[in-house]
Amino acid sequence: MSDAWTWEYDPDEESVAHGLPAPVLAEVERLGDQLAILGRDAATAGRGPLHGGGLRTLDLFGGRGFLNFIVADHLQLVLVVRVTWLD
């Protein structure tokens, strides 16, 4: 079994990232890659409950938006579940 973590949109990219400007989408994907590199430590990134898992939040572009994600440790997967852009 591989120790490599991955990330994906949940339920899918169309539902989570539809209509985002290209630079915002690129930033979301960059952050997804970085969270996957962190692996289980991604559960301490951003804001949200540190104990018991659950939804975490990271700011985009200095607070002009944010993304919500869940760390699924048992799947070695970071799930980006919502992106909010405050253009």
ABEGO torsion letter per residue (X at the ends): XBABBBBBBOABAAAAABGBBAAAAAAAAAAAAAAAAAEAAAAABEBEBABGEEBBBBBBGGGABBBBBBBBAAAGBBBBABBBBBX
